[in-house]
Structures are given as C-alpha cells and as structure tokens.
Amino acid sequence: MTKLTTPKSILIGFALIALSIASIPYSNLIVPKAYADVAGMDYYDLKSDYDFKKAVKSVVSLNCRAQGSRIYC
C-alpha cells in the first residue's frame, strides 16, 4: 500500500481547492454548490418575512450578543 505523506496530502488538497474555486467543469462534484433557501424564499423574501426575522432574533439573543449593528458570538 502506498504511504501518503504530509506534503503530498497538502498538494492534493490544494489542487482540489484550486479546481473548485476555478469553476472547472466537474469541480462541483468535489465541492457542491450550496443553496440556502427557506420554504422557497430567497434573500429578499426572507428579509421582509416577519416570522423569519423573529426566529433569527430569538436564536441570536440566546447564543450571541448584539451591539449596534454587530453580532458577537
């Protein structure tokens, strides 16, 4: 069995990351695209949705602290 050394591992990892960043065809097989929609709503819909805002504020207030427009966790 071939032994994979640290420099080889770093080189392979770097190549995989570079491929996914360069958007070369089939790179999405390595790092797939992420879709972050909630109930079919996009950013602009969520921004104006009262229930979503309430849920986010609840989670943030339990786990983080807000000071002005900044959130610290």
C-alpha positions as CSV (number, residue, x, y, z in Angstrom):
1,M,0.0,0.0,0.0
2,T,1.3,3.5,-0.9
3,K,2.0,5.8,2.0
4,L,0.6,9.3,1.6
5,T,3.0,11.8,3.2
6,T,2.0,15.2,4.5
7,P,3.5,17.2,1.6
8,K,1.6,15.0,-0.9
9,S,-1.6,15.5,1.1
10,I,-1.2,19.2,1.2
11,L,-0.5,19.3,-2.6
12,I,-3.6,17.2,-3.3
13,G,-5.8,19.3,-1.0
14,F,-4.5,22.5,-2.6
15,A,-5.2,21.1,-6.1
16,L,-8.8,20.2,-5.1
17,I,-9.5,23.6,-3.6
18,A,-8.0,25.3,-6.7
19,L,-10.2,23.3,-9.0
20,S,-13.3,24.1,-7.1
21,I,-12.5,27.8,-7.0
22,A,-11.7,28.0,-10.7
23,S,-15.1,26.5,-11.5
24,I,-13.6,23.9,-13.9
25,P,-16.3,21.5,-15.2
26,Y,-16.9,18.7,-12.7
27,S,-15.4,20.6,-9.8
28,N,-18.9,20.7,-8.3
29,L,-18.5,17.0,-7.7
30,I,-15.7,17.8,-5.2
31,V,-17.4,20.8,-3.5
32,P,-21.1,21.0,-4.4
33,K,-22.9,24.4,-4.6
34,A,-24.9,25.3,-1.5
35,Y,-28.4,26.6,-1.8
36,A,-29.8,28.4,1.2
37,D,-33.4,29.0,0.5
38,V,-36.1,28.6,3.2
39,A,-39.5,27.5,2.2
40,G,-38.8,28.5,-1.4
41,M,-38.0,32.1,-0.4
42,D,-34.9,33.9,-1.5
43,Y,-32.9,36.6,0.4
44,Y,-35.3,39.4,-0.4
45,D,-38.3,37.5,0.6
46,L,-36.7,36.4,3.9
47,K,-35.5,39.9,4.6
48,S,-39.2,41.1,4.8
49,D,-40.6,38.0,6.4
50,Y,-41.7,38.7,10.0
51,D,-41.6,35.1,11.3
52,F,-38.1,34.5,9.9
53,K,-36.8,37.8,11.5
54,K,-38.4,36.7,14.8
55,A,-36.7,33.3,14.7
56,V,-33.3,34.7,13.8
57,K,-33.6,37.3,16.6
58,S,-34.5,34.5,19.1
59,V,-31.6,32.3,18.1
60,V,-29.1,35.3,18.2
61,S,-30.4,36.5,21.6
62,L,-29.9,33.1,23.1
63,N,-26.5,32.4,21.7
64,C,-24.9,35.8,21.0
65,R,-25.0,39.4,21.9
66,A,-25.7,42.3,19.7
67,Q,-24.1,45.8,20.0
68,G,-25.5,48.2,17.4
69,S,-25.4,46.5,14.0
70,R,-22.8,44.0,15.0
71,I,-23.3,40.5,16.5
72,Y,-20.8,38.8,18.7
73,C,-21.0,35.0,19.4
